[in-house]
Each structure stands twice: as structure tokens, then as C-alpha cells.
């Protein structure tokens, strides 16, 4: 069994996945830095922990959701642009639209 992509569609999907994971990691680091810069306490490591105040857990969940969503969107668009520029074709997901 090969772990390498076997088609252009598989290669694009792999790039999208890697970019999404990288974007989520970077977004979390940025959000944590912003939180720690604005607040006296550290960003919640586990918002579901009952020792985390509910308000902090809710703020963190909202910020993390928004930040991750925006980061994944930007990563997906960047990969799609790079793919189109490199291959001359739209990604298979966009070509169907």
C-alpha cells in the first residue's frame, strides 16, 4: 500500500489537509499569544475543565472557532490559487462548480 497520492485529486486533497492542519496550529498559537497578552491568566488549555471559569471557556471557544475557521479558509484559498497557478487547472472540487 502506497502512502503517496495516486492522482491529481488525491494530491490536492493531501495538500489541503496539510495546509488546514498547519493553519489550525498557527491560529491556536496566535490566539494563545493574543489571550496571554490581553489577560492576566493563561489561555485555557482545556476549556471543558471545570476549573476553567465558564466565561473564559466560552470566550476561548468562540475565539478558537472563529480563528480556526478563518485560518482554514485562508489556507484552502492559498492552496487552490497555488494549485491553479502550478497545474493550469482548477482543483477538482472547484472545477465541478
Secondary structure, 3 states (H helix, E strand, C coil): CCCCCCCHHHHHHHHHHHHHHHHHHHHHHHHHHHHHHHCCCCCCCCCCCCCCCHHHHHHHHHHHHHHHHHHHHHHHHHHHHHHHHHHCCCCHHHHCC
